[in-house]
Amino acid sequence: MPQTRRRIRRHCRTCAYIGLTALALGITATASTGISGRGNSAAGPVATSAESLLAPCRITGTMGVQMSEGLPTPPGYSRSTGEVRALNLMIDFPDAKGEGTAMDRMSEFFPQTSDWFRTSSYGRLTYRAEAPIREWLRMPMPFAQYGIGRGSPYEPGYRQLVEHIAKVADSEVDFGKYDLVNVLVTPNAGPSALDTVLSVTFSGNAEAPVADGVPLANTSFVYSRQDDGSGSYRETGYRVLPHENGHVFGLPDLYTADGGGTVGHWDIMSEDWGANNDLLGWHKWKLGWLDEEQISCASKSGVSDHVLSPLAVEGGTKLAFVPLSESAGYAVEVRTRAGNDEAVCKPGVLIYKVDSDVDTGRGPVTVRDSAADSGGCTRRPNVHAELSDAPFVPGETFTDDKSGISVSVVGELRNGSYQVRITRP
């Protein structure tokens, strides 16, 4: 089935930028202008003081962990709040000439991607998609000559391709005006996405080729078309770009070698095929889309009650976090079929563990399933069925036997919020 094939073909997308991210951890502190961080705007929130009530819940990243879930996101990635200017360049090759017009390719992703970010961020991210060059940019070498395949490293093929893109576009583009770059490749370059996915992002890479005085440090490449064969491509095919741009903002891959078995369809960084889905509340906090007063930190021993409003609805407390250590904890949020969450078939309280010591693509987030081995509540294509009914409902309790922590869903209020009770020794 398509989902099984996807598990095999998606894994090595992580390999393509994993080395760059490790490199970036040592060098991104110097990246403060242009595409590597225009306007000194690192992604995500920053603690206001060491005495913050949320301090115990701000699990931190560890040096050497690739795209850590820790707070705050290190500098060098693109801004994730305010106005983000995204440069879109449509490219083709002598051996793979553009199909249709370049602007046709652009329209496969916009305005859908901009709308997706506006909805997910509660309007805190204004995504300006710009295409100053409205024709195909022909690369000087055939596609095959760049040696790009699944899991290709940045050196030497991608570096050469980026250098050629910068050279061909430089006379018409001021790269210094943009926060990130999307390279929308003609779909006939390389294999179909049903065979292998080439789409990849190189983020936080201050040693990328320079154009107009700035390194092209946060660049996403999109190939082929993510068409799952369900007939929904026009509505859902754009979603590969919000996923790739998630890396530009510093978010890791949540799928693993086994596919979406750890997070399922609860975050676009896990599954970006098929029906629309949102980001986890943890990621929204990490990106600066939730205020401090919208986070409830359950760090003290005893019993505490928390009223959480649905993640898709603006306002209210969105996330309760239960720290286990300086690098891990449980996040608790309410998910309903609203906003970007098109595929939710069982609304309720989603509970998941976040571990900032785990690399991208290795399972830094793990959803706890309230109905293990049930087979799930959906049969929609490319939606991980087993975790689709993971949320807990009133009367159900999650318990971590090792730590002694429990999360009970006390009830659902008339306004759609849920009351949860957290107990910790």
N, C-alpha and C positions, 0 to 999 in steps of 0.2 A: 504494500500500500504506500501511497505517497509519503505518509508520515515516517514510515520506516526508512525509506530511501533518504529522506531529509536528515535523519539522525546520522547517517553515514557521511553525507556530503557536507554538512555544515561545520563539523568539528574543526577542521583545519583552517577555517577563517581566522581563528584566534592565533594560530601559529604565525600568520602573516604579519602581525604587528606586535607580537609579544616581546620580541627583542627590543624594539624601539621604545616600548613603554618602560622597560627596565632601564634603558639608557636615559630616558627622559627624567626618571626620578633623581638622577644626579645633576641634571643640567637645567631643569625647567625654572629654577629660581631666577635665572637671568632673562627669561622670556617674558617681556612686559609690554611689548608693543606689536602692532600689526596682527597678522593672522595667529600668532602664537599667544595672543592675550591682549588685544587692543584696549587701551585705557586702564591697564592694571586691574583687569577684572577676572580673577580666578573664579572657577565655577564653585558654587556652593556656599553654605553659611560659615561664618567664623564666630567662635565663642566671644561674647562681650566681656567676660571676666572669668578668672579662675574660680570665683565663688558662685558662678551661675548654678541655679538649681538643676539645670540640665547637664551639668558637667559629667556626672557619672554615666550618663547615657550617650555621651559623645565618644563612642568607641573610636580609637585612633588607628591609623594605618601603620604598617611596619615597613621600614626600608627594605626594598628588594621584592616586596609583594607587588605583582603586576596588576595595575588598575584596582587598587584596594577599595573596599567598601567603607573605609574609615573616613572620619570627619576631621578637618575639612578636606575637600579635594585639593591636592597640591596645585600650585600655579603652573601655567604653561598650557592648560586646556582653554577652550573657548569660554567666553562668558555664557552664563545660563539664565540670566535675568536681564530685563531691559530690552533694548533693541539690539538684535543680532543681524548683521548683514552677511548673507550667504551668497558667495559668488558661484554661479553655476556655469560650467563650461561643457559643451557637448562636443565630443571628439569622435573622429573616425580614422580609418587607416587606408592606405593604398590597396590592401588586400581585403578590406572590410569597409566598403563605402557606406555612408549613412543611409539607413532605411527611413524614407519619408523625410520630413524637414527636422532640423534641429529643435525648433520650437514645439513640434509634435512630441519629441522626446521629453522636453521640459514639462509639457502639460501632463505627462504621465505621473508627475510627482507634485505639481503645484496647480491650484492652491491647497491641495489636500494636506501636504506636510505642514505648511504654515498653520492651517486650521487645527491640525492635530496638536501641535505644540501650544497653541493658544488655549485650547480646551484643557489639556493636561496640566498646564501651568497656572490655570485660573486667571489667564491674561497677563501673567508676570513676565512671560517671554514673548516679545514681538519679533517674529521671524520674518525678515525681509529677504525674500528670494529675488535675486537680480541676475539678469543675463545680458550684460552689455554687448556681447557678441551673439547675434541671433542666427548665425550660420554654423554648420559643422566646421570644427577646427581639424584640418587634416594633419595627422602626424607624419613626420618625414620618413619613418620606417614602417614596414609591414608589422601588423600586430604580432605575428608569430615570432618575429625577430627580437621582441622584447623579452621573450621567454617567460611570460606570465601564466601561471597556473594556480590551482588551489594551493593555498599555503605558501605562496611565493614570498620570500623575504624582501625587504626594502632594497637591499643591494643585490645585484646591480640594476636589475630590470626596472623596478619602480623609480629608482633615482633618475635613471636615464629618461623615463617617460615624463616625470615631473619636470625635469630640465627642459625637455622638448615642449611641453605644454606652456611653460613660462616664456620660452623664447617665441613661440608662435603667437601667443596672446598678448605679449608685453606692450606692443605698440597701441593696443586698444583698451588695455585694462590697467588700472592703478590698483595693484594688489594690496597696497597699504590701507585701503579703505575697508577691507573686509575682515570678518572674524573667522571665517571658515571657508573652505572650498569644497564644492561637490563636482566631481568629474562624472558626468553622465555619458557613459560609453555607448556607442551604437550597439544595439542588442545582437547583431550578427557577428560581433567580434568575440570569439571563444565559444564554448559549448552552451547549450541550453541550461537554464537553472535546474531543470528536472534531472540533468546529468551530474552537474557539479556547480556549486555556488562560488563565484570568484569575488563577489562584492566584499570590500575590505576597507578599513579605516586605519590611517597612520596618524596618531594623535600625540600631542605634547612633544613633538620631535623638533627641537630647536636647531638641530643640525641638518634639517632639510634644505634643499636648494633655495636660494634667496632670489626674490623678485621685488623690485621697487624698494629694496632695503629691508624687507621682512622675510623671515623663513616661512615657507609654505608648510607650517608645522601641524596644522589640523585639517587633513584632507581625506574625504571619503570618495571611494570609487564604486560606482554601481554599474554592473554588467547585466546583460540578458534581461529577462522579465520573469519575476517570481509569480508565475501563473500555475496555480495548483490544479487546473483543469476543471474547477467547479463552476466556471462561468462568471466568477466574481472579480476577475482581474481588474476591471475598470474601477471597482470600489475599494479593493484591498491591495492591489499590486504596489502602490506607493509606499507601503509600510516598511519596506527594506531601508528607506532613507531615514525615517526617524530612528530606526534601530542603529544605523551606522553613525548618525549624528549624536546618538547617545554616547558613543565612544569619544567623540570630539568634546563632549561635556564632561568626560571622565568616568562614565559608567562602564562596568565590566560586562562580559558575556555571562549570562546566567544558565545557558544550556551547557551540557557537558558532552563527553564522548558518547553517552547514551541518549542524547537528545534533550527533550524538555522534561525529563523525569524528576527533576528536583524542584522546579518552579512551575512547570506547566505553562498555561496561557495567562498567568497572572501578571506578567510583565513583558513588554515588547522586547526587552533585552534577552528574554528566554525564547519566545516564539513570535516571529514577525511575518509568518505566512497565514493566509486565511483571514478569519474574522478579526475585526478591530479589537485591540486591548490597550490598557493603560500601563502606567508605571506603578510600581509599588510605592506605598507611602514613604518608606525609607529613602527611596531615590528622590522623591519630591522634596524631602527635607534636605537631602544632600545637595540638590540643585538650587536650593534657596527659594522654593515655591511654597513652603510652609513656614509660618512664623513660629518663634519660640513658644508663644502661648498656645499654639495648636499641638504641641507635643507634651505628653504627660509621662513623666519619668518615675517609674516604680522601682526605686533603688533601695528603699528601706525595708527592713524586716517587718512582717505583719501582714495585715489585710488592707487593701485599698480598692476603692470603687472608681471606675472611669466611665464616663459617657462619651461615646465616640460617634460622630456623624459620618455618613457615607463619604467615602473618598471622592466620589464624583461631584459632590455638592460643595460649593464654595462656602467657607466659613466653618466655625466650630472646631472642636478638638478632633484631630484626624488620626493621631498615632499615639499609642501607649507603648513604651519600650521598657523591657525588663533586662537590665544588664546582668550578664553572667561573669564577665571579666572585663579587663581593659580593651579587649579586642572582639568580644562576642556578646550577643544578647538576643532576646526574643522581641519581635515587633508584632503589634496587634493592631488591626485596622478593619474597617467595614467596607465590604465590596458589594455593589449592587449593579444591576444592568442599567447603566446610565452613563452619560458622558462618552468617553472612549471605550468603555467596557461593554462591547456589543455581545460578547459570547457568554456572559455570566448566566448560568442555568440554575445556580443555587446561591442566592444572596445570603450573606451572613458575615461572621467574624473570621477573617483570615489571620492565621498565626504562622509566623515563619522565623527561622533562626538566621541571623546575619553574623558572618565571621569575617572580620577585616584581615585576618592572617591567611586567607585562602585566595589564590590567584584567580584571575579571570579565566573562565572556561573550566574551572576545577570544582565549582559548586560553592561559591561564597554565600549563597542564599539557599535555604532548604525549607520548603513549605511543609507544614505538618498537616497530614490528611485526617480529617474527622471520620472518614469512611473508607479506611484502607481496604484495598482489593475489591472495591464495589464495582469497578468498571466505569464509574462516573455517571454523569447525568446528561451528557451530550454525545452526539454522533456527527457533529459538524466536522468537515474535512480540515485537517491540519490544526485541530485544537486537541491538546493532550487530554484524552478522556479521563484517565484515572484520577487526575487531580482537579477535575472540573467541579466535583462536589466536595472539595476540601474544606470550605468554610464551616465553622461551628455555629450552631443555632441555639436558641434558648433551651436550657436544661442540660447542655453538653459541657464537658470540662476537658481541657488538655492538661496533662500532667507530665512534667519532666522528672522521672524518678531519680535521676542522678543528682539534680540540684534541689529537688523538693519543691520546685516552683509549679504552681498551677494557675490556669486561667479559666475561669468559669463564665459562661454567657448567662447572665441573670435574666435578661429580658429585652424585648424590642419595644421602644417607645412609639407613641403615635406619630411623631414627626420623622420616623425612620431611623433614628439613632438607636444604638444598642448600649446597654449597660453591661460592663464586664467587671468581674471581681478577680483581682490578682492577689495571690497568697504566696509569700516567700518566707522561708525560715529566718 
